[in-house]
């Protein structure tokens, strides 16, 4: 056998092996880093979306818990599944008022073709169903804290004054009015307005798009009544000497607490008898009383005074 003939046989055997090697390299390069064709098994949580609930009914209680699903498949498929978890649509078209247990159908859980569901927990979902009730109720404003010591809350108002609530009949049927979240009025004295949310019982909702009301809080000054004794009675507008008996009186005055508490009777209250055009003699007269602004006279003792005017000029 010649050398050239041997070379031809060698090349004939070598080329298929070389081609197989190239194909193997290309296959390895096409794989993602860390990717393996091995099969694994994982657990994922799938959220539940109730739908097709009959008109006039509503669910009672907390939201349904997620379903635990065990899935088997290639690692790469399971990794993608973790990032894009499916959801389970729970068909409620056949439920009625009361407790209902509905079987989980694994076939309704959308999975990649390479993945297989091996276990579902729980096998049943239990829902509580009640009639849906709508009701128009008044809104009351709630305040907390104490206003300035000289003021009190004279009134509150909510706009709108009523709201439409809805929810399970067993919950909404017990509600005759709803309240705002507390509004702090500590140390305040000026009326104000504030947007505030209403505070709802569990299971009760506002049927409209917003649960916000405009609350108005009104303040007024506290009013107090106090007696002031020994206030001097003076004479006025005469050229004669005179004597007024009794020379003092007692007043009962009503007004804002802050003014009454700070009132100085000998400085802020003026009491006098008008003596103009009175000639010497004895007269019975009433006294004129001047009080601070925002105060009113409740009682005076005595009401009449004896005035003696003498012939001697001052």
C-alpha positions, 0 to 999 in steps of 0.5 A: 500500500502506498503512502498516499493511499494510507493518507486518504484512508486517514482523512476519510476516518478523521473528517466525521470525528472532526465534524462531531466535535464541532457540533458538540462545541456549538451545542455547549456554547448555545447553553446559558451559563449555569443552565442545566437540563436536569429536572428539579421540584419547587413549591410556589404560592399562587394568589387566588382571584375570585370571580363570577360572584352572583349579583347581590352577594358578597364575600365575608372575612379576610382575603383568600390565602394563596395556594401552595403548588408543588411543580416539577420540571427543568431548572430553567423553566422553574426559574422562569416560573418563580419570576412569573408566577401564575394566578388562580381564578376561583369560579364563584358562579354556583355559590349561595349565602353561607359557607361554601367549599370549592375544589381546586382544579389544577388543570386551571393553573396555567403552567409551561408545557415542560412543567408538571404540578405534583401537589396542590394545598389546600385541595379545597377553598372555603368561602363565606358568602352573605347578601350585599346590603347598601345603606345611607347613613349619617356621618359624625365628626369625632374630635380628640384632645381639649381646646384652649381653656377659655373655649369649647366646641360649639358644633361640628359638621360633616360634608357630605352629611350622609354617605352610602355604605355597602357590605355583608348584610350581617355587618352593614345591618348593624351600622346606623351611623359612621364616624370620621377618624379623630381630629385633634383640637388640642389648645385650639380656639379658632374654627377650622375645616379639615379633610378627613377619612371616615373610620369603618367597621371591618367588612363595611365599605363606602360605595362611592369612590372616596371615603373622605369628608370635609369636617368643620369644627366650630369653637365658642368662648366659655361663658361665666357669671361672677359677683363683684361686691363693694363697687364705688357709686359716684356722683356726676355733673353737679356743682353742689356737695352731695351724699349717695347712700349706700355708697357701694353696690354689688354686681353680677356680671356674665361674659366670656370666661377669659374676660370675667377672670381678668376683670378688675372691678374698680378699673373696668366697671364704672358706676355713677348717678347723674346729678345734672340739674338737681337742686339741693334736696333729697332724691331717689335715683338709679345708677348708670353702670358701664361694663366691659365689652362682651359682658352683660349685667345679670343682677344689681344690688341695690337698684335704688340710691338716696341722693342728698344734695346740699346747698353748699357748692363744691 
